[in-house]
Amino acid sequence: MNAPISPLSSALQQMQTMATQAAGGAGNVASGSVVPESGAASAGSFADALKSSLDNISSSQMKAGKEAQAFEIGAPNVSLNDVMVDSQKANVGFQFGLQVRNKLVSAYNDIMNISV
């Protein structure tokens, strides 16, 4: 049982990809100073990353729902294991998105409570 678990390694790879995308939009982070690559500093990159993440969560939920429905009607190429794994992937993705939303709302509230 030393083989890596595929969903966990896939999730880790996705997080690393998102981290490199975020670091790539911020400029030179390795030297300790953040230097924007252009004057605009990629204003829509966070919004694009957030939308992409929400789209991925939505698509995994839709895939899990379709697979569960296919299993219920007795499709021969759908196993219960696949249905349960995809359902759990969708649930973990949703919980992750929910926690990100909670952190964003908390950060927004903190910023709004700062007196200037």
C-alpha contacts under 8 A as a table, 3 or more apart, distances in Angstrom:
res1	aa1	res2	aa2	distance
4	P	8	L	7.77
4	P	9	S	6.82
5	I	8	L	5.53
5	I	9	S	6.20
6	S	9	S	5.21
6	S	10	S	5.95
7	P	10	S	4.96
7	P	11	A	6.07
7	P	89	K	7.72
8	L	11	A	5.06
8	L	12	L	6.07
9	S	12	L	4.96
9	S	13	Q	6.05
10	S	13	Q	5.07
10	S	14	Q	6.21
11	A	14	Q	5.04
11	A	15	M	6.21
12	L	15	M	5.13
12	L	16	Q	6.16
13	Q	16	Q	5.06
13	Q	17	T	6.08
14	Q	17	T	5.02
14	Q	18	M	6.16
15	M	18	M	5.09
15	M	19	A	6.09
16	Q	19	A	4.95
16	Q	20	T	6.19
17	T	20	T	5.20
17	T	21	Q	6.15
18	M	21	Q	4.98
18	M	22	A	6.07
18	M	49	A	7.82
19	A	22	A	5.07
19	A	23	A	6.07
20	T	23	A	4.97
20	T	24	G	5.88
21	Q	24	G	5.02
21	Q	25	G	6.39
22	A	25	G	5.37
22	A	26	A	6.51
22	A	45	S	7.84
22	A	46	F	7.77
23	A	26	A	5.14
23	A	27	G	6.67
23	A	28	N	7.76
23	A	29	V	6.68
24	G	27	G	5.72
24	G	28	N	7.67
25	G	36	P	7.73
25	G	37	E	7.70
25	G	41	A	7.30
25	G	42	S	6.45
25	G	45	S	7.01
26	A	29	V	7.04
26	A	34	V	6.47
26	A	35	V	6.96
26	A	36	P	5.69
26	A	37	E	7.33
26	A	41	A	7.17
27	G	34	V	5.97
27	G	35	V	5.07
27	G	36	P	4.66
27	G	37	E	5.18
28	N	31	S	6.56
28	N	32	G	7.85
28	N	33	S	6.75
28	N	34	V	5.47
28	N	35	V	5.45
28	N	36	P	7.31
28	N	37	E	7.93
29	V	32	G	5.51
29	V	33	S	5.75
29	V	34	V	5.12
29	V	35	V	7.38
30	A	33	S	7.48
36	P	39	G	6.98
36	P	41	A	5.45
37	E	41	A	6.44
38	S	41	A	5.31
38	S	42	S	7.69
40	A	43	A	6.44
42	S	45	S	5.62
43	A	46	F	7.36
44	G	47	A	5.24
44	G	48	D	5.94
45	S	48	D	5.01
45	S	49	A	6.05
46	F	49	A	5.07
46	F	50	L	6.07
47	A	50	L	5.08
47	A	51	K	6.06
48	D	51	K	5.12
48	D	52	S	6.01
49	A	52	S	5.04
49	A	53	S	6.15
50	L	53	S	5.12
50	L	54	L	6.22
51	K	54	L	5.08
51	K	55	D	6.06
52	S	55	D	5.04
52	S	56	N	6.18
53	S	56	N	5.06
53	S	57	I	6.25
53	S	97	G	7.94
54	L	57	I	5.06
54	L	58	S	6.11
54	L	97	G	7.23
55	D	58	S	5.02
55	D	59	S	6.05
56	N	59	S	5.13
56	N	60	S	6.14
57	I	60	S	5.25
57	I	61	Q	6.25
57	I	90	A	6.64
57	I	93	G	5.62
57	I	94	F	6.25
57	I	97	G	7.64
58	S	61	Q	5.15
58	S	62	M	6.19
59	S	62	M	5.02
59	S	63	K	6.02
60	S	63	K	5.01
60	S	64	A	6.09
60	S	86	D	7.51
60	S	89	K	7.40
60	S	90	A	5.33
60	S	93	G	7.98
61	Q	64	A	5.12
61	Q	65	G	6.15
61	Q	87	S	7.35
61	Q	90	A	4.97
61	Q	91	N	7.72
62	M	65	G	5.05
62	M	66	K	6.14
63	K	66	K	5.18
63	K	67	E	6.05
63	K	86	D	7.66
64	A	67	E	5.10
64	A	68	A	6.05
64	A	83	V	6.60
64	A	86	D	5.27
64	A	87	S	5.20
64	A	90	A	6.78
65	G	68	A	5.11
65	G	69	Q	6.14
65	G	87	S	7.66
66	K	69	Q	5.05
66	K	70	A	6.10
67	E	70	A	4.98
67	E	71	F	6.17
67	E	78	V	7.13
67	E	83	V	6.00
68	A	71	F	5.06
68	A	72	E	6.17
68	A	83	V	5.65
69	Q	72	E	5.01
69	Q	73	I	6.39
70	A	73	I	5.36
70	A	74	G	6.34
70	A	75	A	5.43
70	A	78	V	6.95
71	F	74	G	5.05
71	F	75	A	5.56
71	F	78	V	5.70
71	F	79	S	6.90
71	F	80	L	7.13
71	F	83	V	7.45
72	E	75	A	7.66
74	G	78	V	7.95
75	A	78	V	5.85
76	P	79	S	7.78
78	V	82	D	6.84
78	V	83	V	7.39
79	S	82	D	5.42
79	S	83	V	6.49
80	L	83	V	5.03
80	L	84	M	6.14
81	N	84	M	5.23
81	N	85	V	6.10
82	D	85	V	5.18
82	D	86	D	6.03
83	V	86	D	5.34
83	V	87	S	5.99
84	M	87	S	5.00
84	M	88	Q	6.13
85	V	88	Q	5.15
85	V	89	K	6.15
86	D	89	K	4.95
86	D	90	A	6.15
87	S	90	A	5.15
87	S	91	N	6.18
88	Q	91	N	4.88
88	Q	92	V	6.04
89	K	92	V	5.18
89	K	93	G	6.09
90	A	93	G	5.06
90	A	94	F	6.10
91	N	94	F	5.07
91	N	95	Q	6.15
92	V	95	Q	5.07
92	V	96	F	6.07
93	G	96	F	5.04
93	G	97	G	6.18
94	F	97	G	5.05
94	F	98	L	6.09
95	Q	98	L	4.96
95	Q	99	Q	6.21
96	F	99	Q	5.19
96	F	100	V	6.25
97	G	100	V	5.07
97	G	101	R	6.15
98	L	101	R	5.06
98	L	102	N	6.20
99	Q	102	N	4.97
99	Q	103	K	6.20
100	V	103	K	5.12
100	V	104	L	6.17
101	R	104	L	5.07
101	R	105	V	6.16
102	N	105	V	5.18
102	N	106	S	6.10
103	K	106	S	5.01
103	K	107	A	6.07
104	L	107	A	5.07
104	L	108	Y	6.06
105	V	108	Y	5.01
105	V	109	N	6.13
106	S	109	N	5.11
106	S	110	D	6.17
107	A	110	D	5.01
107	A	111	I	6.17
108	Y	111	I	5.14
108	Y	112	M	6.13
109	N	112	M	5.04
109	N	113	N	6.18
110	D	113	N	5.19
110	D	114	I	6.57
111	I	114	I	5.38
